[in-house]
């Protein structure tokens, strides 16, 4: 079986002491590729170093994370936009809206999102959308900017939200470790979502699946997530691997 982790921050400092061992575990677990989304200027060099060391195995996305939209947002946006226009990315991301901690910069987040979505259209790239406490606002933006494709990372919306985003573009939903948590709301939504609309992700080093919850997450835990998908969908894990991997390969061109 082969898998793709469509959302890995393996360049994070949490992996500085043992990154090569982590990569070995990824490959041993059947991970054929990793997608590494950007965060902001502060993580750019680490992301590039990781991509260089894993050329042909890891693929980079570029964008400005919504929680990094702060007082210097214009500088951050100019940096991200410039890098996106340089090319050589599999997606624009991680971009989106997040009002979980604060709504102080929501107007700026909206502007940054619109700019990056339009860039994705112009560059013919999929988007990796981070949406937290902002699903309705995100859907409103997608009604304005049509023709997009991509993934709703760490999807936590309702079945109605899923149906609406599918109407608005060619979007997959990213399923990760949260699915394994007790009473995870996304489990009931997943029952109604075809495998053709799902990609797998870890968001490592965050959101570790059970039984690793509370510890550093790794891309090698993707089979744990796939096993939970398999139990919910009532199919084989081989089918989960085959379909979600093909979904990711086509979406990101890897």
C-alpha positions as CSV (number, residue, x, y, z in Angstrom):
1,X,0.0,0.0,0.0
2,X,1.1,3.5,-0.7
3,X,0.0,6.7,1.0
4,X,0.5,10.5,0.6
5,X,0.5,12.8,3.6
6,X,-1.0,15.9,2.1
7,X,-0.2,18.2,5.1
8,X,3.2,17.7,6.8
9,X,5.2,20.3,8.7
10,X,8.2,18.0,8.9
11,X,10.4,21.1,8.6
12,X,9.2,22.2,12.1
13,X,11.8,22.5,14.8
14,X,10.1,19.6,16.6
15,X,11.9,17.4,14.1
16,X,15.3,19.0,14.2
17,X,16.9,16.3,16.4
18,X,15.8,13.3,14.4
19,X,14.4,14.3,11.0
20,X,16.2,11.7,9.0
21,X,14.9,8.9,11.3
22,X,11.4,10.3,10.9
23,X,11.7,10.2,7.2
24,X,12.9,6.6,7.3
25,X,9.8,5.7,9.3
26,X,7.6,7.5,6.7
27,X,9.0,5.4,3.9
28,X,8.7,2.2,6.0
29,X,5.1,3.0,6.6
30,X,4.4,3.3,2.9
31,X,4.4,7.0,2.5
32,X,5.3,7.7,-1.2
33,X,5.2,11.5,-0.9
34,X,4.7,14.4,1.5
35,X,3.2,17.8,0.9
36,X,4.8,20.6,2.9
37,X,2.6,23.7,3.3
38,X,4.2,27.0,4.1
39,X,3.4,29.2,7.2
40,X,5.2,32.5,6.9
41,X,8.6,34.2,6.4
42,X,10.0,32.8,9.7
43,X,9.7,29.2,8.5
44,X,10.6,29.7,4.8
45,X,14.3,28.7,5.2
46,X,13.5,25.6,7.1
47,X,10.8,24.6,4.6
48,X,13.2,25.1,1.7
49,X,16.0,23.1,3.5
50,X,13.6,20.2,4.0
51,X,12.4,20.3,0.4
52,X,15.9,20.3,-0.8
53,X,16.9,17.3,1.3
54,X,13.9,15.4,0.2
55,X,13.8,16.3,-3.5
56,X,11.4,14.1,-5.4
57,X,9.8,12.9,-2.2
58,X,8.5,16.1,-0.6
59,X,6.6,18.8,-2.5
60,X,6.2,22.3,-1.3
61,X,3.2,24.7,-1.2
62,X,3.6,28.4,-0.7
63,X,1.3,30.9,1.1
64,X,0.7,32.9,4.2
65,X,-1.0,31.2,7.1
66,X,-4.0,33.1,8.5
67,X,-2.6,33.2,12.1
68,X,0.5,34.9,10.7
69,X,-1.6,37.8,9.5
70,X,-0.6,40.4,12.0
71,X,0.7,44.0,12.1
72,X,3.3,43.2,9.3
73,X,0.8,41.4,7.1
74,X,1.6,43.5,4.0
75,X,5.2,42.5,4.2
76,X,4.3,38.9,4.8
77,X,1.8,38.9,1.9
78,X,4.3,40.5,-0.5
79,X,6.8,37.8,0.4
80,X,4.4,34.9,-0.1
81,X,2.9,36.3,-3.3
82,X,6.4,36.8,-4.7
83,X,7.4,33.3,-4.0
84,X,4.1,31.9,-5.4
85,X,4.8,33.8,-8.7
86,X,8.2,32.3,-8.9
87,X,6.6,28.9,-9.5
88,X,7.7,25.3,-8.7
89,X,5.0,24.7,-6.1
90,X,2.3,22.0,-6.0
91,X,-0.2,24.3,-4.3
92,X,-0.9,27.7,-2.7
93,X,-1.1,27.1,1.0
94,X,-1.5,27.0,3.8
95,X,-4.0,29.9,3.5
96,X,-7.4,30.7,4.9
97,X,-9.2,32.2,7.8
98,X,-8.9,31.6,11.6
99,X,-10.8,33.4,14.3
100,X,-10.3,30.8,17.0
101,X,-7.8,32.8,19.0
102,X,-8.7,36.3,17.8
103,X,-10.7,38.3,15.3
104,X,-8.5,41.4,15.5
105,X,-7.1,41.0,12.0
106,X,-10.1,39.3,10.3
107,X,-10.4,42.1,7.7
108,X,-6.7,41.7,6.8
109,X,-7.1,37.9,6.8
110,X,-9.9,38.3,4.3
111,X,-7.8,40.5,2.0
112,X,-4.8,38.2,2.2
113,X,-7.1,35.2,1.4
114,X,-8.6,36.9,-1.6
115,X,-5.2,37.9,-3.0
116,X,-3.8,34.4,-2.6
117,X,-6.9,32.7,-4.1
118,X,-6.7,34.9,-7.2
119,X,-3.0,34.0,-7.4
120,X,-3.9,30.3,-7.3
121,X,-6.3,30.8,-10.2
122,X,-3.8,32.7,-12.2
123,X,-1.0,30.1,-11.6
124,X,-3.5,27.2,-12.1
125,X,-2.6,25.8,-8.7
126,X,-4.8,24.1,-6.1
127,X,-5.2,25.7,-2.7
128,X,-4.7,24.3,0.8
129,X,-7.3,26.0,3.0
130,X,-7.0,26.4,6.8
131,X,-10.5,27.2,8.2
132,X,-11.0,27.5,11.9
133,X,-14.1,29.1,13.3
134,X,-14.6,30.7,9.9
135,X,-16.5,28.3,7.6
136,X,-19.3,30.6,6.7
137,X,-16.9,33.5,5.9
138,X,-14.7,31.2,3.8
139,X,-17.7,29.9,1.9
140,X,-18.7,33.5,1.2
141,X,-15.3,34.2,-0.3
142,X,-15.5,31.1,-2.5
143,X,-18.8,32.4,-3.8
144,X,-17.0,35.5,-5.0
145,X,-13.9,33.7,-6.5
146,X,-15.1,30.8,-8.6
147,X,-13.2,28.1,-10.4
148,X,-10.9,27.0,-7.5
149,X,-9.8,23.5,-6.6
150,X,-8.0,22.2,-3.5
151,X,-8.4,20.8,-0.1
152,X,-10.1,21.9,3.1
153,X,-7.3,21.0,5.5
154,X,-8.4,19.4,8.9
155,X,-12.0,19.6,7.8
156,X,-14.3,20.0,10.7
157,X,-17.5,21.4,9.0
158,X,-21.0,20.0,8.8
159,X,-22.4,17.8,6.1
160,X,-24.1,20.9,4.7
161,X,-20.8,22.7,4.6
162,X,-19.2,19.9,2.7
163,X,-22.0,19.8,0.2
164,X,-21.7,23.6,-0.3
165,X,-18.0,23.6,-0.9
166,X,-18.3,20.8,-3.4
167,X,-20.8,23.0,-5.3
168,X,-18.4,25.9,-5.3
169,X,-15.3,24.1,-6.6
170,X,-13.4,20.9,-7.0
171,X,-12.5,20.5,-3.3
172,X,-11.4,17.5,-1.3
173,X,-11.6,17.4,2.5
174,X,-8.4,16.6,4.5
175,X,-8.9,13.9,7.1
176,X,-6.3,13.6,9.9
177,X,-5.8,12.5,13.5
178,X,-8.9,14.2,14.8
179,X,-11.0,11.5,13.2
180,X,-9.7,9.1,15.8
181,X,-10.7,11.2,18.8
182,X,-13.7,10.1,20.9
183,X,-16.9,11.9,19.7
184,X,-15.2,13.5,16.7
185,X,-17.9,15.2,14.8
186,X,-16.2,14.7,11.5
187,X,-16.8,10.9,11.8
188,X,-20.5,11.3,11.2
189,X,-19.8,13.6,8.2
190,X,-17.3,11.1,6.8
191,X,-20.0,8.4,6.6
192,X,-21.7,10.5,3.9
193,X,-18.5,11.5,2.0
194,X,-17.2,9.3,-0.9
195,X,-13.6,8.3,-0.8
196,X,-13.1,10.2,-4.0
197,X,-13.5,13.4,-2.1
198,X,-11.0,12.6,0.7
199,X,-7.3,13.0,1.1
200,X,-5.3,11.9,4.1
201,X,-3.1,14.2,6.2
202,X,-1.3,14.4,9.6
203,X,-0.6,18.2,10.1
204,X,2.5,16.9,12.0
205,X,3.9,17.7,14.5
206,X,0.3,18.6,15.6
207,X,-3.0,16.6,16.0
208,X,-1.6,13.2,16.7
209,X,-4.0,10.3,16.2
210,X,-5.0,7.9,19.0
211,X,-3.0,6.1,20.4
212,X,-0.3,8.7,20.0
213,X,-2.4,11.7,21.1
214,X,-0.4,14.0,23.4
215,X,2.9,13.1,21.6
216,X,4.5,14.6,18.5
217,X,2.7,13.6,15.4
218,X,4.5,12.1,12.4
219,X,3.7,11.4,8.8
220,X,4.3,7.7,9.4
221,X,1.0,7.7,11.4
222,X,-1.0,8.1,8.2
223,X,-1.9,4.3,8.1
224,X,-3.5,4.8,11.6
225,X,-5.8,7.4,10.1
226,X,-6.5,5.3,7.1
227,X,-7.5,2.4,9.3
228,X,-10.1,4.6,11.0
229,X,-11.4,5.8,7.6
230,X,-11.7,2.1,6.6
231,X,-13.7,1.2,9.7
232,X,-16.1,4.1,9.1
233,X,-16.5,3.5,5.4
234,X,-16.8,-0.3,5.7
235,X,-14.2,-1.0,3.0
236,X,-10.7,-2.4,2.9
237,X,-7.7,-0.3,4.0
238,X,-6.2,-1.1,0.6
239,X,-9.1,0.7,-1.1
240,X,-8.6,3.7,1.2
241,X,-4.9,3.8,0.4
242,X,-5.5,3.4,-3.4
243,X,-8.2,6.0,-3.7
244,X,-6.9,8.7,-1.4
245,X,-3.4,8.4,-2.8
246,X,-4.7,8.8,-6.3
247,X,-6.8,11.8,-5.2
248,X,-3.8,13.5,-3.8
249,X,-1.6,12.6,-6.7
250,X,-4.0,14.2,-9.2
251,X,-4.8,17.2,-7.1
252,X,-1.2,18.2,-6.4
253,X,0.3,16.8,-9.7
254,X,2.8,14.6,-7.8
